[in-house]
Amino acid sequence: MPRSIANRKESHIQVCLSKKVESEETAGFEDIHLIHRAVPEMDVEEVSTSTKLFRHSLSAPIVIEAITGGVPSAGKINGRLAEAAEKLGVAMGVGSQRIAIEDPSVEHTFKIVREKAPSAFIIANLGAAQMSMGYDVDEAKRAVDMISADALAIHFNPLHEAVQFQGDLRFKGVLSRLKEVAKAVKVPVIAKETGAGIAAEEALKLEQAGVAAVDIGGLGGTDWTKIEYYRAKKEGSRLNLAKTKTFAGWGIPTAASVIEVRKSTRLVVIASGGIRNGVHVAKSIALGAEAAGFALPLLKPAVRGVKEVEGKILATIDELRTAMFLTASKNIEELGKAPLVVNGRILNWVHQRGFDIESYAKRLPR
């Protein structure tokens, strides 16, 4: 089993590096408009992007989202991402640790993250499908201990598994297992989607199960149906090939998902899925997220080197700072209260779903 997992992980990396794997659907940020402040009455030097995630100080509300682990190339990528996270003071998640749980010889491809980032906020990662198939508190604790993690993400990827060649499609009973894990581990548990978003109904169930946060993983970023299209083509699986085409574009746009979760729960929200610049981060915070994360934009830089990763993150932070200046937001707390207007597809979505968003536009300028 670990060998097949390793092959799949290596294949995922290579496809993401060589093919167009971003969704044809957008994350919806074009429908979110921050209100420009022509008289900000502040200097840009007064803007602070610093914040806290579960009481851990960050230089900016940014998470390097889970990418990989378990194969040699993944170890190098993780090491470079971790170096950048440590130097720049942002958070980082690792890819699924299932392979290391089943084959401890590859633990070093994950452990390198804590070695390179001794003080960064690091998020461990296991799959919900594995929990419904037998993983429990023991495996969760092993994943956390492996990298001295500050939080544990349990990733929910039913769409990915459904279109994946030989995917795991058993999710029955996962909420009860998740509840046990959330009670037993000593770090916050994050429920994480991988590209199809989280609806209000699921957010409520996850909150009741004891998770502390959701990582949106909405539609509009990396599209796993596209990644699995290339794998199905290579495997010669006509059934999966057709299915990847049929379900391309399935899911909840990231902007809509942030609103759904924020308006229905008190969970910490990490916006991800199509976050491509600092303005997207700013809009996510204004919609109610505590942080925003991205993965694919850092993959090619991580292959090239640490400086390239740092460059992309620094550019994003600079764009975030500029957006804060242009909305007269001196800090992240003020950005979270900045007025905005929602229109187009996202407005239609949230209205049909019954969410009151008028308060966003009616926030009084400071």
Number of C-alpha atoms within 10 A of each C-alpha: 8 15 11 10 15 17 12 15 22 18 16 18 17 12 18 19 14 9 11 12 20 20 21 14 16 18 26 24 21 15 16 21 16 23 15 16 14 9 9 16 9 13 10 16 9 12 19 16 21 16 20 14 18 15 7 13 16 21 16 26 26 29 26 25 24 23 22 24 30 28 22 13 15 22 21 19 25 29 23 25 31 30 23 28 28 20 14 17 21 26 29 28 27 28 23 23 26 21 23 21 20 14 14 12 11 20 21 18 23 27 20 21 30 21 15 19 22 15 15 25 24 27 27 30 26 25 20 26 23 19 24 20 15 11 20 17 19 11 19 28 19 15 25 23 13 19 21 19 25 21 22 29 29 26 23 23 22 20 21 23 18 17 28 22 20 10 13 18 18 15 16 13 13 21 18 13 18 25 18 15 25 21 15 14 16 14 18 19 26 26 27 27 23 24 31 28 31 28 19 19 12 12 24 15 13 21 18 13 19 20 24 21 25 27 27 32 34 33 33 28 28 25 27 26 30 26 24 25 25 18 20 23 14 10 12 12 14 12 11 22 23 14 18 25 14 12 16 19 21 18 19 24 29 30 32 29 29 29 22 24 26 18 15 15 18 13 20 20 25 26 32 37 32 30 27 18 18 23 22 26 29 27 27 28 25 23 27 21 26 24 25 26 27 26 22 22 18 21 19 17 19 23 18 13 16 18 15 18 23 21 14 16 25 16 13 21 23 16 18 24 26 18 22 29 24 18 24 25 27 20 17 25 15 15 24 18 18 27 21 21 16 22 14 11 13 23 18 13 17 19 11 9 12 10 15 11 17 11 11 18 15 12 12 10 12 11
